[in-house]
């Protein structure tokens, strides 16, 4: 069995003296692990850092075996992340989200969105991470319906989300229950092309975080990754300081 594909490195762990087991989010073969001989050496170690895009060729005698990778670096971004306060937290969090997907189950859209975020770890990264979380919920079978009001069917003035149904609610229909509803920032339902404010980003993370916790993490007996809170805190600090200047 063998194939070759592009992917993003999610993580590594040592295996013996010189080899590593590499976890890659590939485009056509999903989240896939493989052994890289000599991966702990200086020549390959820089290539195998989380967040880098690689060309990976996998080979094994049987499909269910761990198999071996040979890898070639395509986009080596990891060193650049060290200069961005929130980037390392972002990479760690995104990798943890990808691990929620079944191993070897193709999700090409997830790979493409992941690579796009990592390629532009700039001021738009926080917005893209929230959108990524929304996509992941859908990939896991828990997609939210944010284009029409659950109560009236209206498509305008959608500002809330029901925590029970995961459906959008308009300002008028939701007013009596506003304290029990989640805020829906306009950048998450395509109603605004403007750069979201720190408050809108916080509302977005609160929304996706609620459904990740209640529909994904808690049923699996997992806690939300610490890197998520650290990423959000670092992003909001940066956005708030820029706004204050």
N, C-alpha and C positions, 0 to 999 in steps of 0.2 A: 504494500500500500504506500502510495506517495502522492503528494500534491505540493503546489507552490502558491503562495498568496501574500497579499500585503496585510499588515496589521500594526497595531499599537501595543507596545510593551506595557503590561499592567504591573508586573512584578517578577522577582526572581527569588530563588532560595538555593543555598549551596547544596551540592550533592558530591560528597567526597572531597578530595583535595583540590581538584582543578575544574570540575564541571558544575553546572548550575541547571536547575529546572526553571524554564522560562514560561511565563504565562502571557499569551498574546491574544488580544482581541482582533481576530482576523476578519476580513470583509466577507469571505465566502464560506468560512468554516467555523465561525463563531469564536467563543472563548475557548482557547485550545492550549494545552500544555505540551511541552516537549523538552528533552534533555539536550543541552548544548555542551559538547565536549570542549574543554578549554575555555568555557565561558567565564571562569573566574580570573583568567589572565588579563593582562593590561590591554591586549589588542582588542578583545571583545567586550571588556567590562563597560567601556564608555558607550558602546552601541546598545547594550542591554539595559540601560537605565529606563525607569518608568517614564512614559510620555513620549519616547522616541518612536518614530515610525520605521518599520523594517520590512524587508522582503524576506519571507521565511519559507524554506523548503522543508517539508516534514516527511519522514520515512519511517515505516515500521513493518514488521512481518505480518502482523494482524491489526485490524482497525482498532480493536479495543486496547492495544498496547499503548504505553506512554509514548514511545517513539523518540526519534532524534530530530532535532532542528539543525539546519545550517542557516545562518542569518547574514543579511547584508543591510547596512544602515542606509535609510532613505532620507529621513529628516531627523537630525540629532538635535533635539530641542532642550534636553534636560539641563545642560549647562546654563542656558538662558533663563531658566526658571528661578535660579538662585538669586537673580537680581530683582525679582518681583515678589514683594512680601507675601502675597496670597497664593502664588502659583503652585508651590509644593503641596500646600494643603488641598488645592483644587485637584491636582493630579491624583493625590491619595484618595480623595473622596470619589472622583470619577471611576477610579479602578474598583473601589468597593461597590459602587453601584453596578458596574458591569458583572461583578461576581454574583449578583442576584440572578443573573440569567443562567439557564442550564448550560453546562459545558457541552461544547461541540454543536450547539444549536445556532444556525446562521441567523444573524441580525444585521444585514448590511447597512440599514439606516442608522443603527446605533454606532457602528464603526465610523461611518462618514461624519456623523454629528460629533463624535468624540475627537476625531482628527481635526475637524474644523475649529473646535474650541481650543485645542492645544496649539494649533497653528497661529491663533490670534489671542493669546493670553494677555489681553489688554483691558481697557475700560469696559468693553462689552462682555467680558468673560462671565461676570456674575449673572447677567441676563441670560446668557447662553446656557449656563449651568442649570438655572431654574427650568428653562425650556427642555433641557436634557432630562431632568427629573420627570417632567410631565410626559415626555416621550417614553421613558422607561416604564412608568406606570401603565401606559397603554400596551407596551410590549409584554408586560407581565399579566395583562388581562384586566387591568383596573383603570382603563382610560376614563378621563373626566369629560363631560359634555359641557362645553363652555361657549357654544355659539347661539343658543336660544334659552329663553327664560323657562325654567321648569314649571312655573305657575301659569304663565300667560302665552308662552310661545313667541314672545317678542324677541327681536334681535338687537334692539338698541338699549343703551343705558344699563348694561349688565355690569353690576358692581359687586355682587356677592356670589358665593358658592355654598350650597347646602352641604354640611358635613355628613349627612346621612346618605344622600343620593349621589353626590359628586356632580351635580348639575348647577348651571348658572342660574342666578335669580336677579331680576331687574331691581333698580333702586326703589321703585314704587311698590312692587310686590313684596319686597323684603323688608321694608321699613318697620313693620310691627315686630319683626324678629331679628333686627339688625345685630343685637348683642349676641345672638346665638349662631350667626352666619360667619363664614370666612370671607375676608376681603378678596376681590378679584381685580388685580391690577390690569390695566388696559393692554399692556404689552403681551399678556398671555393669551388673549383671545383675538389678536390681530386688529384691535380697535385703535391702536396708536403706533406710530413709527418713531415717536420721540424717545430720547434716552430716558429710561426710568429714573426717578428720583430715589434717594436712599430709602425713603419710606415705602415706595412701590416695590423696591427689591426685597425689603423685609417682609412685606405682605406676600410677595410671590413665594419666598422661601417658607413662610408660615403655612401657606396653602399646600404646597407640594410636600412639605415636611409632615403635615397632619396625615395626609393619605399614605405616605410612605410608612409612617409609624403604625397606623391602624390597619392597613391592608397588606403590608409586606413585612416589616421588621417584627412587630409583635407576634403575628401568627407563626413566625418562624423561630420565635424565642431569641431574637436579635435586638441589639440596641443600635440606634443611629450612630454612624461613624463619628468619632470625635473630630475628625478632619472637617466635617461639614460645618460644625459650629465655628471652628477656628477660621475656615475659609470665609464664612459670612462676616464674622467679626472684623477680620482684616480688610475685607472689601469695603464694609461700611465705614470703617475708620478712615480709609483712604478717600472715599467719596465725600464724607462729611468735611474732612480737612480741605479738600479742593473747593467745595461749595462755600466754605467760610472765607476763602481768600478773596 
